[in-house]
């Protein structure tokens, strides 16, 4: 398996991977592929942080990190949102999602981002260092179970003095 930056020629295959990955997810609106399409056209999109996993020349996984802010009054702290990470069902449980996440973290650090926010499975993401946003007095702008609202500091002390509410691009709500 190889991980590389997504290219425009991959868009159809990536949409199929995302649709398949979320087809049976109970807590999904099954529109994640449309979110990715909207985010690609937005100012929040960072091409280097849209990655695909490839096995035998076929795309089997995808991850996307996009720009967000954590806002507290006049203060705006740049951050990233992880949404979504997708692996074709027949390739799940083989470490592909984990490798995509780790590679995305590595690139985000190299690009000097300080944190990543996500809404996700409480038993999956802590293994990558994600902590509850509440620990930092950071809130998501919608109701969600607190155990699913997580943040990852990408460097020591990266979240010192950072509090507030996550501001997502409008594309997340269309």
MOLIN-V459374 format. One record per helix or strand. SS is the DSSP state (helix for helix, strand for strand). FROM is the first residue (numbers start at 1). TO is the last residue. If there is no record, write none. Layout:
ss: <SS/SS>
from: <FROM/FROM>
to: <TO/TO>
This chain:
ss: <strand/helix/helix/strand/strand/strand/helix/helix/strand/helix/strand/helix/strand/helix/strand/strand/helix>
from: <2/8/32/45/58/75/89/96/115/125/131/133/138/146/149/164/170>
to: <5/22/40/55/72/87/91/110/119/128/132/136/139/148/153/167/173>
